[in-house]
Amino acid sequence: MSEEIRDEGRAEGRAQGRADSLLLVLDVRGIALTEAARKKITACTDAYLLHQWLQRATTATTAEEVFAEGPEGPKDH
């Protein structure tokens, strides 16, 4: 049981770290966030989804591009 709790804590920590990184990247890149978008990021506990958003944030020009549906985000081609 304690191992399950420890694993859950690690997963939450990873998600929180990615959310913090995502907010930092968006801020540094000057991408404006609505309060709803900020809450979407901070409330997300899916580390994989946060990782996808973080990858998209490195090239996105708007928050909408970061949250685009689909595994690869918006298509440029």
Secondary structure, DSSP 8 states (H G I E B T S, - for coil): -HHHHHHHHHHHHHHHHHHHHHHHHHHHTT----HHHHHHHHH---HHHHHHHHHHHTT-SSHHHHT-SSTT-S---
